[in-house]
Amino acid sequence: MAADKSIKFLNAPKIGQNRKKYCRFKRTGIRYIDFKDPEFLLKFINEQGKILPRRITGNSLKFQRRIATAIKRARHLAILPYVADLLK
Amino acid sequence: MNHYEAVFITTPVLSSDEYTRTVKKYLDFLEKNGGELVSKEDWGIKQLAYPIQKKTTGFYTLIEFKIDPQLIRRLEIEFKRDENIMRFLTVKLDKYAVKYAQQRKEKLSKKFEKTEG
């Protein structure tokens, strides 16, 4: 009997709105993204080695493009794999 | 004279003196053509993320230098012609990149002293 009624929450569920994403480069003032250190670039690719989209990383357009070129350069130099499984 | 940075991977089958000879060939190329070497780093043998020419390891070398833009084409032809070099990448450095490379060198030298000291 209670199941047909919609579940009442004590306060509004916060699942809907998530926290405001920010561009980490603007905030920390990083100006150059180096293609030679993989630890930093690993934050921007997923387990299969694909580049994460902006809506996930929250980067600004300018820095997302720089990250993409840096990752592609690292892949060219075999620092990062093109295709990987369980990279992290 | 623009600021450039070239990273190249040499095949691991080389003996050490062959390896130094190939690297020296490019340093001489820079001197001969009025370039100026800023820094050279050997990362030694590293594991490649994917096999290149059926090899899974390679000698990484980073050279940072200043040279006239027209000579970059000839430098890259040298890289292509050299069969010891599996892969290379030359990148132009803007002012932020140069500052970053400076800081990186200091960090590395500091870390190096720490391990030595």
N, CA and C atoms of all chains as a GROMACS GRO file, in nm:
protein
  615
    1MET      N    1   0.087  -0.118   0.000
    1MET     CA    2   0.000   0.000   0.000
    1MET      C    3   0.090   0.122   0.000
    2ALA      N    4   0.197   0.116   0.084
    2ALA     CA    5   0.279   0.237   0.088
    2ALA      C    6   0.355   0.251  -0.044
    3ALA      N    7   0.379   0.137  -0.119
    3ALA     CA    8   0.466   0.143  -0.238
    3ALA      C    9   0.404   0.232  -0.344
    4ASP      N   10   0.267   0.232  -0.359
    4ASP     CA   11   0.214   0.310  -0.472
    4ASP      C   12   0.233   0.458  -0.448
    5LYS      N   13   0.243   0.500  -0.320
    5LYS     CA   14   0.262   0.644  -0.299
    5LYS      C   15   0.408   0.675  -0.338
    6SER      N   16   0.432   0.795  -0.396
    6SER     CA   17   0.573   0.824  -0.434
    6SER      C   18   0.650   0.845  -0.305
    7ILE      N   19   0.776   0.807  -0.304
    7ILE     CA   20   0.855   0.813  -0.182
    7ILE      C   21   0.873   0.960  -0.146
    8LYS      N   22   0.848   0.990  -0.022
    8LYS     CA   23   0.863   1.128   0.021
    8LYS      C   24   0.999   1.143   0.088
    9PHE      N   25   1.080   1.240   0.043
    9PHE     CA   26   1.210   1.263   0.108
    9PHE      C   27   1.191   1.368   0.215
   10LEU      N   28   1.272   1.359   0.318
   10LEU     CA   29   1.262   1.462   0.421
   10LEU      C   30   1.305   1.594   0.361
   11ASN      N   31   1.423   1.595   0.287
   11ASN     CA   32   1.460   1.722   0.217
   11ASN      C   33   1.487   1.688   0.071
   12ALA      N   34   1.492   1.791  -0.013
   12ALA     CA   35   1.500   1.767  -0.159
   12ALA      C   36   1.629   1.693  -0.190
   13PRO      N   37   1.626   1.589  -0.273
   13PRO     CA   38   1.747   1.513  -0.306
   13PRO      C   39   1.842   1.602  -0.386
   14LYS      N   40   1.972   1.594  -0.359
   14LYS     CA   41   2.067   1.684  -0.426
   14LYS      C   42   2.126   1.616  -0.551
   15ILE      N   43   2.065   1.506  -0.598
   15ILE     CA   44   2.130   1.435  -0.709
   15ILE      C   45   2.128   1.524  -0.832
   16GLY      N   46   2.021   1.602  -0.844
   16GLY     CA   47   2.003   1.676  -0.969
   16GLY      C   48   2.118   1.768  -0.996
   17GLN      N   49   2.132   1.876  -0.913
   17GLN     CA   50   2.235   1.973  -0.952
   17GLN      C   51   2.368   1.929  -0.891
   18ASN      N   52   2.473   1.923  -0.974
   18ASN     CA   53   2.604   1.888  -0.918
   18ASN      C   54   2.684   2.017  -0.901
   19ARG      N   55   2.807   2.004  -0.845
   19ARG     CA   56   2.880   2.126  -0.811
   19ARG      C   57   2.927   2.194  -0.939
   20LYS      N   58   2.953   2.322  -0.927
   20LYS     CA   59   2.990   2.402  -1.044
   20LYS      C   60   3.129   2.356  -1.089
   21LYS      N   61   3.141   2.315  -1.215
   21LYS     CA   62   3.273   2.268  -1.261
   21LYS      C   63   3.357   2.390  -1.293
   22TYR      N   64   3.489   2.380  -1.277
   22TYR     CA   65   3.575   2.496  -1.307
   22TYR      C   66   3.694   2.448  -1.387
   23CYS      N   67   3.756   2.544  -1.459
   23CYS     CA   68   3.872   2.507  -1.538
   23CYS      C   69   3.994   2.515  -1.448
   24ARG      N   70   4.059   2.400  -1.429
   24ARG     CA   71   4.168   2.394  -1.332
   24ARG      C   72   4.286   2.476  -1.377
   25PHE      N   73   4.296   2.501  -1.511
   25PHE     CA   74   4.413   2.576  -1.558
   25PHE      C   75   4.398   2.722  -1.527
   26LYS      N   76   4.274   2.773  -1.539
   26LYS     CA   77   4.254   2.916  -1.506
   26LYS      C   78   4.278   2.935  -1.358
   27ARG      N   79   4.230   2.842  -1.279
   27ARG     CA   80   4.238   2.861  -1.134
   27ARG      C   81   4.382   2.847  -1.088
   28THR      N   82   4.456   2.747  -1.133
   28THR     CA   83   4.593   2.729  -1.080
   28THR      C   84   4.692   2.809  -1.162
   29GLY      N   85   4.648   2.866  -1.277
   29GLY     CA   86   4.741   2.951  -1.351
   29GLY      C   87   4.845   2.874  -1.428
   30ILE      N   88   4.815   2.747  -1.464
   30ILE     CA   89   4.910   2.673  -1.547
   30ILE      C   90   4.902   2.730  -1.688
   31ARG      N   91   5.017   2.762  -1.749
   31ARG     CA   92   5.009   2.823  -1.882
   31ARG      C   93   5.051   2.728  -1.992
   32TYR      N   94   5.134   2.626  -1.958
   32TYR     CA   95   5.184   2.538  -2.064
   32TYR      C   96   5.160   2.394  -2.022
   33ILE      N   97   5.105   2.317  -2.115
   33ILE     CA   98   5.078   2.176  -2.083
   33ILE      C   99   5.186   2.095  -2.152
   34ASP      N  100   5.262   2.021  -2.073
   34ASP     CA  101   5.377   1.951  -2.127
   34ASP      C  102   5.334   1.813  -2.173
   35PHE      N  103   5.378   1.774  -2.295
   35PHE     CA  104   5.337   1.642  -2.346
   35PHE      C  105   5.431   1.534  -2.295
   36LYS      N  106   5.531   1.570  -2.213
   36LYS     CA  107   5.630   1.470  -2.177
   36LYS      C  108   5.600   1.403  -2.043
   37ASP      N  109   5.516   1.463  -1.956
   37ASP     CA  110   5.494   1.394  -1.828
   37ASP      C  111   5.356   1.327  -1.830
   38PRO      N  112   5.357   1.195  -1.832
   38PRO     CA  113   5.231   1.122  -1.846
   38PRO      C  114   5.141   1.133  -1.724
   39GLU      N  115   5.200   1.153  -1.602
   39GLU     CA  116   5.112   1.152  -1.484
   39GLU      C  117   5.004   1.259  -1.498
   40PHE      N  118   5.047   1.378  -1.548
   40PHE     CA  119   4.949   1.486  -1.556
   40PHE      C  120   4.844   1.455  -1.662
   41LEU      N  121   4.889   1.397  -1.776
   41LEU     CA  122   4.795   1.372  -1.885
   41LEU      C  123   4.700   1.259  -1.853
   42LEU      N  124   4.741   1.170  -1.761
   42LEU     CA  125   4.655   1.055  -1.730
   42LEU      C  126   4.523   1.102  -1.670
   43LYS      N  127   4.523   1.222  -1.610
   43LYS     CA  128   4.399   1.268  -1.546
   43LYS      C  129   4.293   1.296  -1.652
   44PHE      N  130   4.336   1.313  -1.780
   44PHE     CA  131   4.240   1.359  -1.881
   44PHE      C  132   4.204   1.248  -1.979
   45ILE      N  133   4.248   1.123  -1.949
   45ILE     CA  134   4.205   1.016  -2.039
   45ILE      C  135   4.139   0.907  -1.955
   46ASN      N  136   4.049   0.829  -2.020
   46ASN     CA  137   3.978   0.727  -1.940
   46ASN      C  138   4.054   0.596  -1.946
   47GLU      N  139   3.992   0.490  -1.900
   47GLU     CA  140   4.067   0.363  -1.887
   47GLU      C  141   4.111   0.313  -2.024
   48GLN      N  142   4.030   0.340  -2.129
   48GLN     CA  143   4.072   0.287  -2.259
   48GLN      C  144   4.172   0.379  -2.327
   49GLY      N  145   4.214   0.487  -2.258
   49GLY     CA  146   4.311   0.574  -2.321
   49GLY      C  147   4.248   0.680  -2.407
   50LYS      N  148   4.114   0.694  -2.399
   50LYS     CA  149   4.048   0.796  -2.481
   50LYS      C  150   4.049   0.928  -2.407
   51ILE      N  151   4.045   1.038  -2.483
   51ILE     CA  152   4.048   1.171  -2.420
   51ILE      C  153   3.910   1.200  -2.362
   52LEU      N  154   3.905   1.248  -2.237
   52LEU     CA  155   3.776   1.275  -2.172
   52LEU      C  156   3.716   1.403  -2.231
   53PRO      N  157   3.585   1.410  -2.248
   53PRO     CA  158   3.522   1.531  -2.302
   53PRO      C  159   3.523   1.645  -2.202
   54ARG      N  160   3.498   1.765  -2.251
   54ARG     CA  161   3.504   1.884  -2.167
   54ARG      C  162   3.398   1.880  -2.059
   55ARG      N  163   3.282   1.823  -2.091
   55ARG     CA  164   3.174   1.827  -1.991
   55ARG      C  165   3.212   1.743  -1.869
   56ILE      N  166   3.306   1.649  -1.886
   56ILE     CA  167   3.349   1.571  -1.770
   56ILE      C  168   3.465   1.644  -1.702
   57THR      N  169   3.563   1.687  -1.780
   57THR     CA  170   3.680   1.745  -1.714
   57THR      C  171   3.653   1.889  -1.672
   58GLY      N  172   3.554   1.956  -1.735
   58GLY     CA  173   3.525   2.093  -1.693
   58GLY      C  174   3.627   2.192  -1.743
   59ASN      N  175   3.711   2.152  -1.840
   59ASN     CA  176   3.815   2.245  -1.887
   59ASN      C  177   3.754   2.353  -1.974
   60SER      N  178   3.825   2.466  -1.985
   60SER     CA  179   3.779   2.569  -2.081
   60SER      C  180   3.824   2.522  -2.220
   61LEU      N  181   3.762   2.580  -2.323
   61LEU     CA  182   3.785   2.534  -2.460
   61LEU      C  183   3.933   2.544  -2.496
   62LYS      N  184   3.993   2.660  -2.458
   62LYS     CA  185   4.133   2.683  -2.496
   62LYS      C  186   4.222   2.573  -2.441
   63PHE      N  187   4.201   2.538  -2.311
   63PHE     CA  188   4.292   2.440  -2.251
   63PHE      C  189   4.255   2.298  -2.290
   64GLN      N  190   4.127   2.272  -2.318
   64GLN     CA  191   4.092   2.138  -2.364
   64GLN      C  192   4.163   2.108  -2.496
   65ARG      N  193   4.172   2.208  -2.584
   65ARG     CA  194   4.242   2.184  -2.711
   65ARG      C  195   4.389   2.161  -2.687
   66ARG      N  196   4.448   2.233  -2.592
   66ARG     CA  197   4.592   2.215  -2.567
   66ARG      C  198   4.616   2.078  -2.507
   67ILE      N  199   4.522   2.038  -2.419
   67ILE     CA  200   4.536   1.903  -2.360
   67ILE      C  201   4.529   1.799  -2.472
   68ALA      N  202   4.437   1.819  -2.568
   68ALA     CA  203   4.420   1.720  -2.675
   68ALA      C  204   4.547   1.711  -2.759
   69THR      N  205   4.606   1.828  -2.794
   69THR     CA  206   4.728   1.820  -2.875
   69THR      C  207   4.841   1.756  -2.795
   70ALA      N  208   4.847   1.788  -2.664
   70ALA     CA  209   4.955   1.730  -2.583
   70ALA      C  210   4.940   1.578  -2.577
   71ILE      N  211   4.815   1.531  -2.562
   71ILE     CA  212   4.792   1.387  -2.553
   71ILE      C  213   4.827   1.321  -2.686
   72LYS      N  214   4.791   1.389  -2.796
   72LYS     CA  215   4.821   1.327  -2.926
   72LYS      C  216   4.972   1.322  -2.948
   73ARG      N  217   5.043   1.425  -2.900
   73ARG     CA  218   5.189   1.421  -2.915
   73ARG      C  219   5.248   1.309  -2.830
   74ALA      N  220   5.193   1.295  -2.708
   74ALA     CA  221   5.245   1.189  -2.619
   74ALA      C  222   5.217   1.053  -2.682
   75ARG      N  223   5.102   1.039  -2.747
   75ARG     CA  224   5.073   0.910  -2.811
   75ARG      C  225   5.170   0.885  -2.926
   76HIS      N  226   5.201   0.994  -3.000
   76HIS     CA  227   5.294   0.977  -3.112
   76HIS      C  228   5.429   0.927  -3.062
   77LEU      N  229   5.470   0.975  -2.944
   77LEU     CA  230   5.601   0.936  -2.891
   77LEU      C  231   5.592   0.812  -2.804
   78ALA      N  232   5.481   0.740  -2.810
   78ALA     CA  233   5.462   0.615  -2.733
   78ALA      C  234   5.478   0.638  -2.584
   79ILE      N  235   5.453   0.762  -2.537
   79ILE     CA  236   5.449   0.784  -2.392
   79ILE      C  237   5.313   0.740  -2.341
   80LEU      N  238   5.208   0.768  -2.423
   80LEU     CA  239   5.073   0.721  -2.388
   80LEU      C  240   5.029   0.624  -2.497
   81PRO      N  241   4.951   0.522  -2.463
   81PRO     CA  242   4.904   0.429  -2.565
   81PRO      C  243   4.786   0.489  -2.642
   82TYR      N  244   4.768   0.441  -2.769
   82TYR     CA  245   4.650   0.485  -2.843
   82TYR      C  246   4.527   0.414  -2.786
   83VAL      N  247   4.544   0.280  -2.765
   83VAL     CA  248   4.432   0.202  -2.713
   83VAL      C  249   4.486   0.126  -2.593
   84ALA      N  250   4.413   0.129  -2.483
   84ALA     CA  251   4.464   0.060  -2.364
   84ALA      C  252   4.346  -0.001  -2.292
   85ASP      N  253   4.375  -0.102  -2.207
   85ASP     CA  254   4.268  -0.150  -2.119
   85ASP      C  255   4.320  -0.144  -1.976
   86LEU      N  256   4.234  -0.092  -1.889
   86LEU     CA  257   4.270  -0.075  -1.746
   86LEU      C  258   4.401   0.001  -1.737
   87LEU      N  259   4.399   0.121  -1.794
   87LEU     CA  260   4.522   0.200  -1.800
   87LEU      C  261   4.562   0.244  -1.659
   88LYS      N  262   4.462   0.291  -1.584
   88LYS     CA  263   4.496   0.355  -1.454
   88LYS      C  264   4.551   0.251  -1.357
   89MET      N  265   6.591   3.335  -3.462
   89MET     CA  266   6.631   3.208  -3.401
   89MET      C  267   6.519   3.165  -3.307
   90ASN      N  268   6.438   3.071  -3.352
   90ASN     CA  269   6.329   3.028  -3.265
   90ASN      C  270   6.380   2.921  -3.170
   91HIS      N  271   6.300   2.898  -3.068
   91HIS     CA  272   6.333   2.800  -2.964
   91HIS      C  273   6.260   2.671  -2.998
   92TYR      N  274   6.331   2.559  -3.006
   92TYR     CA  275   6.267   2.432  -3.040
   92TYR      C  276   6.305   2.327  -2.939
   93GLU      N  277   6.226   2.218  -2.943
   93GLU     CA  278   6.255   2.105  -2.855
   93GLU      C  279   6.227   1.980  -2.938
   94ALA      N  280   6.324   1.889  -2.942
   94ALA     CA  281   6.304   1.767  -3.021
   94ALA      C  282   6.323   1.648  -2.930
   95VAL      N  283   6.225   1.556  -2.936
   95VAL     CA  284   6.237   1.430  -2.862
   95VAL      C  285   6.247   1.322  -2.968
   96PHE      N  286   6.344   1.230  -2.953
   96PHE     CA  287   6.348   1.120  -3.049
   96PHE      C  288   6.381   0.990  -2.977
   97ILE      N  289   6.334   0.880  -3.039
   97ILE     CA  290   6.351   0.747  -2.980
   97ILE      C  291   6.443   0.670  -3.071
   98THR      N  292   6.553   0.614  -3.014
   98THR     CA  293   6.643   0.532  -3.094
   98THR      C  294   6.622   0.385  -3.056
   99THR      N  295   6.654   0.299  -3.153
   99THR     CA  296   6.629   0.156  -3.130
   99THR      C  297   6.718   0.106  -3.016
  100PRO      N  298   6.668   0.016  -2.934
  100PRO     CA  299   6.747  -0.030  -2.818
  100PRO      C  300   6.861  -0.124  -2.859
  101VAL      N  301   6.862  -0.171  -2.987
  101VAL     CA  302   6.966  -0.270  -3.022
  101VAL      C  303   7.101  -0.203  -3.039
  102LEU      N  304   7.103  -0.069  -3.035
  102LEU     CA  305   7.231   0.000  -3.057
  102LEU      C  306   7.324  -0.024  -2.939
  103SER      N  307   7.457  -0.031  -2.969
  103SER     CA  308   7.552  -0.032  -2.857
  103SER      C  309   7.565   0.112  -2.809
  104SER      N  310   7.626   0.130  -2.690
  104SER     CA  311   7.623   0.263  -2.630
  104SER      C  312   7.700   0.362  -2.716
  105ASP      N  313   7.814   0.318  -2.774
  105ASP     CA  314   7.891   0.420  -2.849
  105ASP      C  315   7.819   0.455  -2.979
  106GLU      N  316   7.747   0.358  -3.037
  106GLU     CA  317   7.667   0.392  -3.156
  106GLU      C  318   7.561   0.495  -3.118
  107TYR      N  319   7.503   0.471  -3.001
  107TYR     CA  320   7.397   0.562  -2.956
  107TYR      C  321   7.453   0.703  -2.942
  108THR      N  322   7.570   0.716  -2.876
  108THR     CA  323   7.626   0.850  -2.858
  108THR      C  324   7.664   0.909  -2.993
  109ARG      N  325   7.705   0.823  -3.087
  109ARG     CA  326   7.744   0.876  -3.218
  109ARG      C  327   7.622   0.934  -3.289
  110THR      N  328   7.508   0.862  -3.280
  110THR     CA  329   7.390   0.916  -3.350
  110THR      C  330   7.349   1.048  -3.286
  111VAL      N  331   7.352   1.054  -3.152
  111VAL     CA  332   7.309   1.179  -3.088
  111VAL      C  333   7.408   1.289  -3.127
  112LYS      N  334   7.537   1.251  -3.131
  112LYS     CA  335   7.638   1.353  -3.163
  112LYS      C  336   7.615   1.407  -3.303
  113LYS      N  337   7.566   1.323  -3.393
  113LYS     CA  338   7.547   1.368  -3.531
  113LYS      C  339   7.453   1.487  -3.532
  114TYR      N  340   7.350   1.484  -3.447
  114TYR     CA  341   7.254   1.596  -3.450
  114TYR      C  342   7.309   1.717  -3.379
  115LEU      N  343   7.391   1.693  -3.277
  115LEU     CA  344   7.450   1.810  -3.208
  115LEU      C  345   7.544   1.880  -3.305
  116ASP      N  346   7.619   1.800  -3.385
  116ASP     CA  347   7.708   1.865  -3.483
  116ASP      C  348   7.626   1.939  -3.586
  117PHE      N  349   7.512   1.880  -3.625
  117PHE     CA  350   7.425   1.947  -3.723
  117PHE      C  351   7.387   2.086  -3.671
  118LEU      N  352   7.356   2.092  -3.540
  118LEU     CA  353   7.315   2.221  -3.482
  118LEU      C  354   7.432   2.318  -3.488
  119GLU      N  355   7.552   2.270  -3.443
  119GLU     CA  356   7.665   2.363  -3.443
  119GLU      C  357   7.693   2.411  -3.583
  120LYS      N  358   7.695   2.315  -3.679
  120LYS     CA  359   7.738   2.351  -3.815
  120LYS      C  360   7.647   2.459  -3.872
  121ASN      N  361   7.517   2.449  -3.841
  121ASN     CA  362   7.423   2.541  -3.907
  121ASN      C  363   7.389   2.660  -3.819
  122GLY      N  364   7.479   2.694  -3.726
  122GLY     CA  365   7.454   2.816  -3.649
  122GLY      C  366   7.346   2.801  -3.548
  123GLY      N  367   7.313   2.679  -3.509
  123GLY     CA  368   7.213   2.660  -3.403
  123GLY      C  369   7.283   2.664  -3.269
  124GLU      N  370   7.204   2.664  -3.163
  124GLU     CA  371   7.266   2.673  -3.030
  124GLU      C  372   7.192   2.574  -2.942
  125LEU      N  373   7.268   2.481  -2.885
  125LEU     CA  374   7.204   2.378  -2.802
  125LEU      C  375   7.179   2.436  -2.664
  126VAL      N  376   7.055   2.427  -2.614
  126VAL     CA  377   7.025   2.480  -2.482
  126VAL      C  378   7.044   2.370  -2.378
  127SER      N  379   6.983   2.254  -2.405
  127SER     CA  380   7.002   2.145  -2.306
  127SER      C  381   6.978   2.013  -2.375
  128LYS      N  382   7.034   1.907  -2.313
  128LYS     CA  383   7.017   1.772  -2.369
  128LYS      C  384   6.984   1.681  -2.251
  129GLU      N  385   6.885   1.594  -2.268
  129GLU     CA  386   6.848   1.503  -2.160
  129GLU      C  387   6.840   1.362  -2.217
  130ASP      N  388   6.896   1.267  -2.146
  130ASP     CA  389   6.880   1.126  -2.187
  130ASP      C  390   6.788   1.060  -2.087
  131TRP      N  391   6.675   1.010  -2.134
  131TRP     CA  392   6.586   0.941  -2.042
  131TRP      C  393   6.620   0.794  -2.036
  132GLY      N  394   6.719   0.753  -2.115
  132GLY     CA  395   6.761   0.612  -2.111
  132GLY      C  396   6.656   0.522  -2.174
  133ILE      N  397   6.666   0.392  -2.144
  133ILE     CA  398   6.574   0.296  -2.205
  133ILE      C  399   6.441   0.304  -2.132
  134LYS      N  400   6.334   0.324  -2.208
  134LYS     CA  401   6.202   0.328  -2.145
  134LYS      C  402   6.111   0.232  -2.218
  135GLN      N  403   6.010   0.186  -2.147
  135GLN     CA  404   5.911   0.095  -2.207
  135GLN      C  405   5.820   0.178  -2.298
  136LEU      N  406   5.798   0.129  -2.422
  136LEU     CA  407   5.708   0.201  -2.512
  136LEU      C  408   5.565   0.160  -2.481
  137ALA      N  409   5.472   0.252  -2.502
  137ALA     CA  410   5.332   0.221  -2.470
  137ALA      C  411   5.277   0.122  -2.571
  138TYR      N  412   5.333   0.117  -2.692
  138TYR     CA  413   5.291   0.019  -2.792
  138TYR      C  414   5.414  -0.011  -2.876
  139PRO      N  415   5.425  -0.134  -2.932
  139PRO     CA  416   5.546  -0.169  -3.006
  139PRO      C  417   5.563  -0.083  -3.132
  140ILE      N  418   5.684  -0.034  -3.150
  140ILE     CA  419   5.721   0.040  -3.272
  140ILE      C  420   5.825  -0.046  -3.342
  141GLN      N  421   5.802  -0.072  -3.471
  141GLN     CA  422   5.893  -0.156  -3.548
  141GLN      C  423   5.927  -0.284  -3.471
  142LYS      N  424   5.824  -0.347  -3.415
  142LYS     CA  425   5.838  -0.475  -3.344
  142LYS      C  426   5.928  -0.465  -3.221
  143LYS      N  427   5.954  -0.343  -3.172
  143LYS     CA  428   6.036  -0.332  -3.051
  143LYS      C  429   5.952  -0.269  -2.941
  144THR      N  430   5.972  -0.313  -2.817
  144THR     CA  431   5.887  -0.260  -2.710
  144THR      C  432   5.964  -0.163  -2.621
  145THR      N  433   6.095  -0.145  -2.645
  145THR     CA  434   6.167  -0.046  -2.562
  145THR      C  435   6.243   0.045  -2.657
  146GLY      N  436   6.289   0.158  -2.605
  146GLY     CA  437   6.364   0.252  -2.689
  146GLY      C  438   6.440   0.350  -2.603
  147PHE      N  439   6.548   0.407  -2.662
  147PHE     CA  440   6.625   0.512  -2.593
  147PHE      C  441   6.556   0.644  -2.622
  148TYR      N  442   6.513   0.714  -2.516
  148TYR     CA  443   6.452   0.846  -2.538
  148TYR      C  444   6.560   0.952  -2.518
  149THR      N  445   6.561   1.052  -2.608
  149THR     CA  446   6.653   1.165  -2.591
  149THR      C  447   6.578   1.294  -2.619
  150LEU      N  448   6.602   1.393  -2.533
  150LEU     CA  449   6.536   1.523  -2.551
  150LEU      C  450   6.643   1.627  -2.575
  151ILE      N  451   6.635   1.703  -2.684
  151ILE     CA  452   6.730   1.813  -2.702
  151ILE      C  453   6.652   1.942  -2.721
  152GLU      N  454   6.695   2.044  -2.651
  152GLU     CA  455   6.630   2.175  -2.661
  152GLU      C  456   6.731   2.267  -2.726
  153PHE      N  457   6.688   2.341  -2.829
  153PHE     CA  458   6.788   2.418  -2.904
  153PHE      C  459   6.722   2.539  -2.968
  154LYS      N  460   6.808   2.630  -3.016
  154LYS     CA  461   6.762   2.749  -3.089
  154LYS      C  462   6.821   2.740  -3.229
  155ILE      N  463   6.738   2.766  -3.330
  155ILE     CA  464   6.790   2.758  -3.468
  155ILE      C  465   6.699   2.839  -3.558
  156ASP      N  466   6.750   2.870  -3.679
  156ASP     CA  467   6.666   2.941  -3.776
  156ASP      C  468   6.556   2.847  -3.825
  157PRO      N  469   6.438   2.904  -3.849
  157PRO     CA  470   6.325   2.816  -3.887
  157PRO      C  471   6.349   2.738  -4.015
  158GLN      N  472   6.426   2.792  -4.110
  158GLN     CA  473   6.437   2.719  -4.238
  158GLN      C  474   6.510   2.586  -4.218
  159LEU      N  475   6.596   2.579  -4.114
  159LEU     CA  476   6.678   2.459  -4.103
  159LEU      C  477   6.602   2.343  -4.041
  160ILE      N  478   6.484   2.372  -3.984
  160ILE     CA  479   6.411   2.263  -3.919
  160ILE      C  480   6.376   2.155  -4.022
  161ARG      N  481   6.341   2.198  -4.143
  161ARG     CA  482   6.305   2.098  -4.245
  161ARG      C  483   6.422   2.004  -4.269
  162ARG      N  484   6.543   2.062  -4.277
  162ARG     CA  485   6.659   1.975  -4.306
  162ARG      C  486   6.686   1.884  -4.188
  163LEU      N  487   6.667   1.939  -4.067
  163LEU     CA  488   6.691   1.856  -3.947
  163LEU      C  489   6.597   1.736  -3.950
  164GLU      N  490   6.470   1.760  -3.987
  164GLU     CA  491   6.373   1.650  -3.984
  164GLU      C  492   6.405   1.550  -4.094
  165ILE      N  493   6.459   1.598  -4.207
  165ILE     CA  494   6.498   1.503  -4.312
  165ILE      C  495   6.610   1.414  -4.260
  166GLU      N  496   6.702   1.476  -4.183
  166GLU     CA  497   6.809   1.396  -4.123
  166GLU      C  498   6.749   1.288  -4.033
  167PHE      N  499   6.652   1.331  -3.952
  167PHE     CA  500   6.588   1.234  -3.861
  167PHE      C  501   6.525   1.121  -3.942
  168LYS      N  502   6.456   1.159  -4.052
  168LYS     CA  503   6.384   1.054  -4.129
  168LYS      C  504   6.483   0.959  -4.191
  169ARG      N  505   6.597   1.014  -4.236
  169ARG     CA  506   6.690   0.931  -4.312
  169ARG      C  507   6.762   0.834  -4.218
  170ASP      N  508   6.776   0.871  -4.092
  170ASP     CA  509   6.853   0.790  -3.998
  170ASP      C  510   6.770   0.669  -3.959
  171GLU      N  511   6.820   0.548  -3.989
  171GLU     CA  512   6.736   0.432  -3.958
  171GLU      C  513   6.748   0.391  -3.812
  172ASN      N  514   6.847   0.450  -3.738
  172ASN     CA  515   6.852   0.414  -3.596
  172ASN      C  516   6.740   0.479  -3.516
  173ILE      N  517   6.682   0.588  -3.577
  173ILE     CA  518   6.580   0.663  -3.502
  173ILE      C  519   6.444   0.608  -3.541
  174MET      N  520   6.370   0.561  -3.442
  174MET     CA  521   6.239   0.502  -3.471
  174MET      C  522   6.134   0.611  -3.485
  175ARG      N  523   6.143   0.713  -3.398
  175ARG     CA  524   6.039   0.813  -3.399
  175ARG      C  525   6.095   0.943  -3.344
  176PHE      N  526   6.047   1.056  -3.400
  176PHE     CA  527   6.098   1.184  -3.350
  176PHE      C  528   5.983   1.284  -3.350
  177LEU      N  529   5.999   1.392  -3.272
  177LEU     CA  530   5.896   1.496  -3.270
  177LEU      C  531   5.964   1.627  -3.236
  178THR      N  532   5.957   1.723  -3.329
  178THR     CA  533   6.015   1.856  -3.297
  178THR      C  534   5.900   1.953  -3.273
  179VAL      N  535   5.914   2.035  -3.169
  179VAL     CA  536   5.806   2.123  -3.126
  179VAL      C  537   5.862   2.263  -3.106
  180LYS      N  538   5.788   2.362  -3.154
  180LYS     CA  539   5.834   2.500  -3.130
  180LYS      C  540   5.788   2.540  -2.990
  181LEU      N  541   5.877   2.612  -2.918
  181LEU     CA  542   5.841   2.651  -2.782
  181LEU      C  543   5.806   2.799  -2.779
  182ASP      N  544   5.688   2.831  -2.723
  182ASP     CA  545   5.657   2.974  -2.703
  182ASP      C  546   5.710   3.016  -2.565
  183LYS      N  547   5.681   3.140  -2.528
  183LYS     CA  548   5.751   3.191  -2.409
  183LYS      C  549   5.709   3.116  -2.284
  184TYR      N  550   5.583   3.072  -2.278
  184TYR     CA  551   5.543   2.998  -2.157
  184TYR      C  552   5.614   2.864  -2.155
  185ALA      N  553   5.629   2.805  -2.276
  185ALA     CA  554   5.693   2.673  -2.281
  185ALA      C  555   5.839   2.685  -2.239
  186VAL      N  556   5.904   2.794  -2.280
  186VAL     CA  557   6.045   2.811  -2.244
  186VAL      C  558   6.057   2.825  -2.092
  187LYS      N  559   5.963   2.905  -2.033
  187LYS     CA  560   5.968   2.924  -1.887
  187LYS      C  561   5.946   2.789  -1.819
  188TYR      N  562   5.849   2.712  -1.871
  188TYR     CA  563   5.820   2.582  -1.812
  188TYR      C  564   5.942   2.492  -1.820
  189ALA      N  565   6.010   2.495  -1.938
  189ALA     CA  566   6.127   2.406  -1.953
  189ALA      C  567   6.235   2.446  -1.853
  190GLN      N  568   6.248   2.577  -1.831
  190GLN     CA  569   6.346   2.625  -1.732
  190GLN      C  570   6.317   2.567  -1.595
  191GLN      N  571   6.189   2.582  -1.552
  191GLN     CA  572   6.154   2.533  -1.418
  191GLN      C  573   6.176   2.382  -1.410
  192ARG      N  574   6.143   2.314  -1.520
  192ARG     CA  575   6.154   2.167  -1.518
  192ARG      C  576   6.300   2.128  -1.498
  193LYS      N  577   6.391   2.203  -1.564
  193LYS     CA  578   6.533   2.167  -1.552
  193LYS      C  579   6.578   2.187  -1.408
  194GLU      N  580   6.534   2.303  -1.348
  194GLU     CA  581   6.577   2.326  -1.209
  194GLU      C  582   6.525   2.214  -1.120
  195LYS      N  583   6.395   2.178  -1.140
  195LYS     CA  584   6.338   2.074  -1.054
  195LYS      C  585   6.421   1.947  -1.068
  196LEU      N  586   6.453   1.912  -1.196
  196LEU     CA  587   6.528   1.786  -1.217
  196LEU      C  588   6.664   1.795  -1.150
  197SER      N  589   6.733   1.912  -1.168
  197SER     CA  590   6.869   1.920  -1.111
  197SER      C  591   6.858   1.914  -0.959
  198LYS      N  592   6.754   1.980  -0.901
  198LYS     CA  593   6.742   1.975  -0.755
  198LYS      C  594   6.720   1.831  -0.713
  199LYS      N  595   6.629   1.762  -0.781
  199LYS     CA  596   6.601   1.623  -0.744
  199LYS      C  597   6.730   1.543  -0.758
  200PHE      N  598   6.808   1.574  -0.866
  200PHE     CA  599   6.930   1.496  -0.889
  200PHE      C  600   7.026   1.518  -0.774
  201GLU      N  601   7.037   1.647  -0.729
  201GLU     CA  602   7.130   1.671  -0.617
  201GLU      C  603   7.083   1.596  -0.494
  202LYS      N  604   6.949   1.594  -0.475
  202LYS     CA  605   6.902   1.530  -0.352
  202LYS      C  606   6.948   1.385  -0.351
  203THR      N  607   6.929   1.317  -0.467
  203THR     CA  608   6.967   1.174  -0.464
  203THR      C  609   7.118   1.162  -0.444
  204GLU      N  610   7.195   1.257  -0.500
  204GLU     CA  611   7.341   1.244  -0.487
  204GLU      C  612   7.383   1.279  -0.345
  205GLY      N  613   7.326   1.392  -0.296
  205GLY     CA  614   7.376   1.447  -0.170
  205GLY      C  615   7.344   1.360  -0.050
   0.00000   0.00000   0.00000
